[in-house]
Amino acid sequence: MQVLSLFSLDKTRLGISEIGRALYLHKATVQGLVQTLAQEGFLEQDRGTRKYQLGLKIYELGVILAGSLEINQKASNPGPINWPNEPGIWFASLSGIKIPL
């Protein structure tokens, strides 16, 4: 997990040496860890640079997590909206409170 945690928006691709220095691990150890993560789809290697980037398995897990978050579940099924009978513009919130604009 520490290997995966090294990736960020600023560091989207990392080499074996970079990972080893960051985690204080020997290159051979890092190579074994990275190969395992790549075999499982958590990392992918850029054949041109030989550096690694996050794999599609990370995205798949993110989609599962996003679908399980309560806020997303409520947003996808908000239930009926009780519109006021008064004319005008109204803002309806998820909590059911109607606020005139």
Secondary structure as the mmCIF struct_conf table of DSSP 4:
data_model
#
loop_
_struct_conf.conf_type_id
_struct_conf.id
_struct_conf.beg_label_comp_id
_struct_conf.beg_label_asym_id
_struct_conf.beg_label_seq_id
_struct_conf.end_label_comp_id
_struct_conf.end_label_asym_id
_struct_conf.end_label_seq_id
HELX_RH_AL_P HELX_RH_AL_P1 GLN A 2 SER A 5
TURN_TY1_P TURN_TY1_P1 LEU A 6 LEU A 6
BEND BEND1 LEU A 9 ASP A 10
STRN STRN1 LEU A 14 LEU A 14
HELX_RH_AL_P HELX_RH_AL_P2 ILE A 16 LEU A 23
TURN_TY1_P TURN_TY1_P2 TYR A 24 TYR A 24
HELX_RH_AL_P HELX_RH_AL_P3 LYS A 27 GLN A 39
TURN_TY1_P TURN_TY1_P3 GLU A 40 GLY A 41
BEND BEND2 PHE A 42 PHE A 42
STRN STRN2 LEU A 43 GLN A 45
TURN_TY1_P TURN_TY1_P4 ARG A 47 THR A 49
STRN STRN3 TYR A 52 LEU A 54
HELX_RH_AL_P HELX_RH_AL_P4 LEU A 56 SER A 68
BEND BEND3 LEU A 69 LEU A 69
HELX_RH_AL_P HELX_RH_AL_P5 GLU A 70 SER A 76
BEND BEND4 ASN A 85 GLY A 88
STRN STRN4 TRP A 90 ALA A 92
TURN_TY1_P TURN_TY1_P5 LEU A 94 SER A 95
BEND BEND5 GLY A 96 GLY A 96
STRN STRN5 LYS A 98 PRO A 100
#
